[in-house]
Amino acid sequence: MDTDKYRSTSVPIDVTVTSDRETVASRGEYTPAGDGFVLTFSIGDGKYEITHGESDTVLSVGGLLSYMISFAAAGAVTVASLFGDMTLEVEPISRRVEKTGDTIVVSLCYALTIGGTRTERDVTVTARAI
């Protein structure tokens, strides 16, 4: 039996999420994927996944609010909530990914437009292998 076929390639990670609103620590997993990687982690009831590849970085969130933001191009995003769905415009401003040793830093900057009001957000996710 080929035991490598069934061996997990995921690595446990410590995660720190820093935004313009707060800094939160969590634990999760790093998984290599094609030309990039996937980071998965939870904060409270929210499940987060960052899928990074050469041509795009995608932030997916599931929980009380569920949505997916692609940093490849601007567009409409549907946010699902307990109170129904709402649509907002997302404009990716920048994405920067740095890998050094056992650490990955993903910095995402984007603008949200809701009801004609534009707000910029900066989020940095730092993942370190445990």
C-alpha positions in Angstrom: 0.0 0.0 0.0 1.3 3.5 -0.9 1.1 5.3 2.4 2.2 8.6 0.8 -1.0 8.7 -1.2 -3.0 9.0 2.1 -0.6 11.2 4.0 -1.9 14.7 4.9 0.0 17.6 3.4 -1.6 20.0 5.8 0.6 21.8 8.4 -0.9 23.2 11.7 -0.4 27.0 11.9 -0.8 29.8 14.4 -2.7 32.6 12.8 -2.9 36.3 13.6 -5.4 38.5 11.8 -4.8 42.2 12.0 -7.3 44.7 10.6 -8.2 48.3 11.0 -10.7 47.1 13.6 -8.9 44.5 15.7 -6.2 41.9 16.1 -7.3 38.3 16.7 -5.3 35.1 17.2 -6.4 31.6 16.1 -5.1 28.2 14.9 -5.6 26.6 11.6 -4.0 24.7 8.7 -1.8 25.5 5.8 -2.2 23.2 2.7 -0.1 23.5 -0.5 -2.3 23.6 -3.6 -1.0 23.8 -7.1 1.0 26.9 -7.6 -0.1 28.3 -4.2 -1.7 27.3 -0.9 -4.8 27.3 1.2 -5.0 28.8 4.7 -8.0 27.7 6.8 -8.9 28.9 10.3 -11.8 29.9 12.6 -12.5 32.9 14.6 -15.5 32.5 16.9 -18.3 31.0 14.8 -16.7 32.2 11.5 -14.8 29.8 9.2 -12.1 31.5 7.0 -10.3 30.3 4.0 -7.7 32.1 1.9 -6.8 30.4 -1.3 -3.8 31.9 -3.0 -2.4 31.1 -6.4 -0.4 32.9 -9.1 -3.4 34.6 -10.7 -5.7 35.2 -7.8 -6.2 35.3 -4.0 -9.7 34.5 -2.7 -11.0 35.2 0.7 -14.0 33.0 1.7 -16.0 33.4 4.9 -18.7 31.3 6.4 -20.7 31.9 9.5 -23.2 34.6 10.5 -22.0 36.4 7.4 -21.0 34.4 4.4 -19.2 35.8 1.4 -16.3 35.3 -1.1 -14.0 38.0 -2.4 -11.8 37.4 -5.4 -8.8 39.8 -5.7 -8.5 39.1 -9.5 -11.1 41.8 -10.4 -13.7 44.2 -9.1 -17.3 43.1 -9.0 -20.5 42.5 -7.0 -20.4 40.2 -4.0 -23.4 38.7 -2.3 -23.2 38.6 1.5 -25.6 36.1 3.1 -26.7 36.8 6.6 -29.5 35.8 9.0 -31.4 38.8 7.8 -31.2 38.0 4.1 -28.8 38.6 1.3 -27.3 41.9 0.4 -25.1 42.8 -2.6 -22.2 45.2 -2.4 -19.4 46.2 -4.8 -15.8 45.1 -4.0 -12.8 46.8 -5.5 -9.5 45.0 -4.8 -6.8 47.6 -4.2 -3.8 45.4 -3.4 -2.7 41.9 -2.4 0.7 41.0 -1.2 1.9 37.6 -0.2 5.3 37.0 1.5 6.7 33.6 2.4 9.8 33.5 4.6 10.9 30.3 6.4 7.9 29.0 8.3 5.8 32.2 8.0 3.4 33.4 5.4 2.0 37.0 5.5 -1.1 37.8 3.3 -1.9 41.5 3.1 -5.2 42.4 1.4 -6.6 45.8 0.8 -10.0 46.4 -0.7 -12.8 48.9 -0.9 -16.4 48.1 -0.2 -19.2 50.2 -1.7 -22.6 49.8 0.0 -25.5 52.2 -0.8 -23.0 54.6 -2.5 -20.7 54.7 0.5 -17.1 53.6 -0.1 -15.0 52.2 2.7 -11.5 50.8 2.5 -10.4 47.8 4.5 -6.9 46.5 5.2 -6.5 42.9 6.5 -3.2 41.2 7.2 -3.1 37.4 8.0 0.1 36.1 9.4 0.4 32.3 9.5 3.3 30.5 11.3 3.9 26.8 11.3 3.5 25.3 14.7 
